[in-house]
């Protein structure tokens, strides 16, 4: 897979995860939740599922 496509997938996963972070924590606290490690969600939640997808896509991009 091309580096560009990996970047696009990582960006898409990040956007989806952050949309869920905003819905869980609210617009005001979403950024702080992300950068303080609180936005990973509990196992079995949609937030955790999207976080895991983001990490996988980010790591695939970083490995190239």
C-alpha positions in Angstrom: 0.0 0.0 0.0 1.3 3.5 -0.8 2.4 5.8 1.9 -0.2 8.3 0.7 -3.0 5.8 1.1 -1.8 4.9 4.6 -1.8 8.5 5.5 -5.3 8.9 4.2 -6.5 5.9 6.1 -4.8 7.2 9.3 -6.5 10.6 8.8 -9.9 9.1 8.2 -9.6 6.9 11.3 -8.5 9.9 13.4 -11.5 11.9 12.3 -13.9 9.1 13.1 -12.4 8.5 16.5 -12.4 12.2 17.3 -16.0 12.6 16.3 -16.8 9.9 18.8 -14.6 11.5 21.4 -16.5 14.8 20.9 -19.8 12.9 21.3 -18.7 11.3 24.6 -16.8 14.1 26.2 -18.4 17.1 24.5 -16.8 19.6 22.2 -15.2 21.6 24.9 -13.4 18.7 26.6 -12.6 16.4 23.6 -9.1 17.8 23.0 -8.1 17.5 26.6 -9.5 14.0 26.8 -7.4 12.9 23.8 -4.1 14.4 25.0 -4.5 13.2 28.6 -5.2 9.6 27.6 -8.8 9.5 28.6 -10.3 9.2 25.1 -9.5 5.5 24.6 -12.8 4.2 25.9 -13.7 1.1 27.8 -13.4 -2.3 26.2 -16.5 -3.1 24.2 -17.5 0.5 23.5 -17.7 2.3 20.2 -15.1 4.7 21.4 -12.6 1.8 22.1 -13.3 0.3 18.7 -12.6 3.6 16.9 -9.5 4.2 19.0 -8.1 0.8 18.1 -8.8 1.4 14.4 -7.0 4.7 14.7 -4.0 3.2 16.4 -3.8 0.4 13.8 -3.9 2.9 10.9 -1.5 5.3 12.6 1.0 2.5 13.3 0.7 1.2 9.7 1.6 4.7 8.4 4.4 5.1 10.9 6.0 1.8 10.0 6.5 2.9 6.4 
